[in-house]
C-alpha cells in the first residue's frame, strides 16, 4: 500500500524514483506524526483542517 503513494502525482513519482520502501514509510510516518495526514487502516487521507491552517487566509478553497 505505501508503495502506491509514489503514484499519487507525477511529481511524487519523480521525487520518490529510486527511493526505497523504507523511505516512503518514514515520510508517511513523519507526515502522520506532525498531523498533516491521517491513517485509517491502510488508507491515507489528508488532514484538511491541518492543511487549511497552513494556508494564507482566503485561499482555503483550493483544498475543496
N, C-alpha and C positions, 0 to 999 in steps of 0.2 A: 504494500500500500504506500509506504513512504517513498518508495522509488518512483511512484506515479507523480509525485509533486514536481518532478523535473519537467513534466509535460503540461503544466498549467498554462504557460505562455512561451512563445519562442525566446523571450528574454530570459526567463527562468531556465529553460533548457540550455541556453548558451552559457549562463553563469555556472550551471552545475555539470557541464560537459567535462568528462574526465574525473569528476569527483566521486568519492566512494559513498556507499550507503550510510556509512558511519557519519560522514559529513552532513548528509541530508538529515539524518536522525538528530544529530547535535543541533543543527539550525532550527529544526522544528521544536525541539525541546526548549531552546532558548526563547523562541517566539511565544511559546506557551507560558514559560516562566515569567516573562515580562507582561503577559496579558494581552498580546496582540492577536492570538488565535486561541480557539477552544478545541480541545479534543473530546469527541463524543464517540467512544468505542474506537473504531478505526477511521472515523470521519473527522476531517479537519475543517473548521469553519472560522471565518474572520470574526473577531470580536468588534463588531461595528461600533459599539459605544466607545471603545478604546481608540479606534481609528479616528472617529469623529473628534475626539479630544485632542488629536494631534494636528488637525486641520485649522487654518485660519477661519475666523468667524465668517459665515455667509457662503462657504463653498461645500458644506456638508452634503449637498445634493448629488455630488459626484459619486457617492457610495450607494445611491439608490438604484 
